[in-house]
């Protein structure tokens, strides 16, 4: 999956989004999504990278638990056949919920 394809997925969720973080001083009210590639899990063969596999995180931030929005995100991921794991935390300092979707994509 190319980075453009990932950006197309993000656009389909239809909420404010940014890669890694929003620009300093940019005010974005929740809900919003941040996506990033925090690491890789490459497959090797003969001592070389045979298949590039990137971990892809979607971080969904909301002020209150928003099951409808979570289902919207999951519908986009499901539509594109992506397997994901989901976790959730309350960020006390920010007064926001973070729902984290972790998945792996191969470099297209």
Secondary structure, DSSP 8 states (H G I E B T S, - for coil): --HHHHHHHHHHH-SEEEESS--TT----SSEEEEEEEEE--EEETTEEEE-EEEEEEEEEESS--HHHHHHHHHHHHHTT--EEEEEEEETTTTEEEEEEEEEEE--
